[in-house]
Amino acid sequence: MQSLRRYLDPLRLDAVVISHFHPDHVFDLVPLRYLRAFASEDPKMLDVFIPAGEASRMQKLALATASSEHERFFARSMNVVEYDPRGELRIGGLQLAFAAARHYIEAYAIRVSDGRAAVTYSSDTAPCDAVVELARGSDVFLCECALGATEVDREPRGHSNASEAAEMAARAGVKHLVLTHYGDGAEPDVLAAAASARFDGTVTVAEDGWCITL
């Protein structure tokens, strides 16, 4: 939320789409809710899309805040909607499609297209054929590399390294690979070099505030 506020007024958000319910992917909904609930203006209800069957997790997150509003904590300013990952979702002029990622819990990669350009977000995933197919031909593939340049996690796996992200990008035939979700100790130049050895397209290591125009 703090990074978002440097570049965009959170009250201007049209929607939030959640890939999975690990804390680093959902906990910022709490400060977002407070910001919207106590804004000087009265913002419209924000649509928050979560995977089908995950309403109970959202309710548990609400109860964990110890708010006097209990399970209705988010209902004050957010309209929580379950999406079916087997289908598609339209938000404004954007079409969203999903694929099950290979992670420790249920998680979904997300492809977003306006009919002209497409961006695919890997979510948290180990190398995964379904994610490759979802990313097929994307202009930009945002792929996690939580394991650094070449490290590998134990089975059952749930994350990728930069080299594996590049292999998925090459198989999917994407134009631009953006490496993201890497640890503080990772060296961007090392990540980029590992990816470039496996992928001939453009490779960028994401940083806070970095922007790309499609």
Sequence and secondary structure as in RCSB ss.txt:
>XXXX:A:sequence
MQSLRRYLDPLRLDAVVISHFHPDHVFDLVPLRYLRAFASEDPKMLDVFIPAGEASRMQKLALATASSEHERFFA
RSMNVVEYDPRGELRIGGLQLAFAAARHYIEAYAIRVSDGRAAVTYSSDTAPCDAVVELARGSDVFLCECALGAT
EVDREPRGHSNASEAAEMAARAGVKHLVLTHYGDGAEPDVLAAAASARFDGTVTVAEDGWCITL
>XXXX:A:secstr
 HHHHTTS GGG  EEE S  SHHHHTTHHHHHHHHHT SS    EEEEEETT HHHHHHHHHHTT TTGGGTGG
GTEEEEEE TTSEEEETTEEEEEEE  SSS  EEEEEE SS EEEE  S SS HHHHHHHTT SEEEEE TTTTT
    SS     HHHHHHHHHHHT SEEEEES  TT  HHHHHHHHHTT  SEEEE  TT     
